[in-house]
Amino acid sequence: MEIVFLIGRIILGIYYLYNAYNHFTKLEMLTGYTGSKGVPAPKLAVLVAGVLLLIGGLSILTGFQPTIGVIALVVFFLPVTFLMHNFWAVQDPMAKMGEMTNFVKNMGLMSSALMFLIIPQPWPFSLGG
């Protein structure tokens, strides 16, 4: 089962790292979207979000300091989920559905991150014990 856990960590870690990469390489596009949602200092918010995803992704992938990684992910998910995917404030039915999908996805990802806290540390195949 340890190898299955490792495979899951690799997939999830790469998912977070891919999204961190997008925050840095698509900074202007994401800044525009973030600004359109009324988030103050949208460019800074996108950069901070990218750093949190990077920390969380590397931590999950490597197993290094997983508690810090989970905290980074929760700090990312809480404001992003409620500020960026506030489906209850969207009038257009298609846009509302998209925001609701992202809201629910983020809540699921955040809850799965929190479940990592119950797994005894150090994790199998972790770097830096």
C-alpha positions as CSV (number, residue, x, y, z in Angstrom):
1,M,0.0,0.0,0.0
2,E,2.9,2.3,0.5
3,I,3.6,2.4,-3.2
4,V,0.0,3.3,-3.9
5,F,0.3,6.2,-1.4
6,L,3.5,7.3,-3.2
7,I,1.8,7.2,-6.6
8,G,-1.1,9.2,-5.3
9,R,1.3,11.8,-3.8
10,I,3.2,12.0,-7.1
11,I,0.0,12.6,-9.1
12,L,-1.4,15.2,-6.6
13,G,1.9,16.9,-6.1
14,I,2.3,17.3,-9.9
15,Y,-1.2,18.6,-10.1
16,Y,-0.4,21.4,-7.5
17,L,2.9,22.1,-9.2
18,Y,1.3,22.4,-12.6
19,N,-1.2,25.0,-11.1
20,A,1.7,26.9,-9.4
21,Y,3.5,27.0,-12.8
22,N,0.3,28.4,-14.4
23,H,0.1,31.1,-11.7
24,F,3.6,32.3,-12.7
25,T,3.5,31.8,-16.5
26,K,-0.1,33.1,-17.0
27,L,0.3,35.9,-14.4
28,E,-1.2,38.7,-16.5
29,M,-4.3,36.6,-17.5
30,L,-4.9,35.4,-13.9
31,T,-4.3,38.9,-12.6
32,G,-7.1,40.2,-14.9
33,Y,-9.5,37.5,-13.7
34,T,-8.6,38.0,-10.1
35,G,-9.1,41.8,-10.4
36,S,-12.4,41.2,-12.0
37,K,-13.5,39.4,-8.9
38,G,-12.7,42.4,-6.8
39,V,-9.6,41.0,-5.1
40,P,-7.3,43.8,-3.9
41,A,-3.8,43.8,-5.2
42,P,-4.6,41.1,-7.8
43,K,-1.1,40.6,-9.1
44,L,0.3,40.1,-5.6
45,A,-2.6,37.8,-4.8
46,V,-1.9,35.6,-7.8
47,L,1.9,35.5,-7.0
48,V,1.2,34.5,-3.3
49,A,-1.3,31.9,-4.5
50,G,1.4,30.5,-6.8
51,V,3.9,30.3,-4.0
52,L,1.4,28.5,-1.7
53,L,0.7,26.0,-4.5
54,L,4.4,25.5,-5.0
55,I,5.0,24.9,-1.3
56,G,2.0,22.6,-1.0
57,G,2.9,20.7,-4.2
58,L,6.5,20.1,-3.4
59,S,5.6,19.0,0.1
60,I,3.0,16.5,-1.0
61,L,5.3,15.2,-3.8
62,T,8.4,14.8,-1.7
63,G,6.8,14.1,1.7
64,F,9.0,16.8,3.2
65,Q,7.3,18.8,6.0
66,P,3.8,17.7,5.0
67,T,2.2,19.7,7.8
68,I,3.6,22.9,6.4
69,G,2.5,21.8,2.9
70,V,-1.1,21.2,4.1
71,I,-1.2,24.5,5.8
72,A,0.0,26.2,2.6
73,L,-2.7,24.5,0.7
74,V,-5.5,25.4,3.2
75,V,-4.3,29.0,3.2
76,F,-4.5,28.9,-0.6
77,F,-7.9,27.2,-0.8
78,L,-9.9,29.2,1.8
79,P,-9.7,32.7,0.2
80,V,-9.5,31.4,-3.4
81,T,-12.6,29.2,-3.0
82,F,-14.8,31.8,-1.4
83,L,-13.6,34.9,-3.3
84,M,-12.9,33.6,-6.8
85,H,-15.6,30.9,-7.1
86,N,-18.5,32.7,-5.4
87,F,-21.2,31.0,-7.5
88,W,-23.9,32.4,-5.3
89,A,-23.2,35.9,-6.7
90,V,-23.1,35.0,-10.4
91,Q,-26.2,35.6,-12.5
92,D,-25.3,33.9,-15.8
93,P,-26.4,30.2,-15.5
94,M,-23.4,28.9,-17.4
95,A,-20.9,31.0,-15.5
96,K,-22.6,30.1,-12.2
97,M,-22.3,26.4,-13.0
98,G,-18.6,26.8,-13.8
99,E,-18.0,28.7,-10.5
100,M,-20.0,26.1,-8.6
101,T,-17.9,23.3,-10.1
102,N,-14.7,25.0,-9.1
103,F,-16.0,25.8,-5.7
104,V,-16.9,22.2,-5.0
105,K,-13.6,20.9,-6.5
106,N,-11.6,23.2,-4.3
107,M,-13.5,22.1,-1.2
108,G,-12.8,18.5,-2.1
109,L,-9.1,19.2,-2.7
110,M,-8.9,21.1,0.6
111,S,-10.6,18.4,2.5
112,S,-8.2,15.8,1.0
113,A,-5.2,17.9,2.0
114,L,-6.5,18.1,5.6
115,M,-6.8,14.3,5.6
116,F,-3.0,14.1,5.0
117,L,-2.5,15.4,8.6
118,I,-3.8,12.1,10.1
119,I,-1.1,10.0,8.3
120,P,1.8,9.3,10.6
121,Q,5.0,11.1,9.7
122,P,7.5,10.7,8.2
123,W,5.6,9.4,5.2
124,P,6.9,6.3,3.3
125,F,9.4,7.3,0.6
126,S,9.7,10.9,2.0
127,L,12.7,13.2,1.6
128,G,14.3,14.6,4.7
129,G,12.4,12.5,7.1
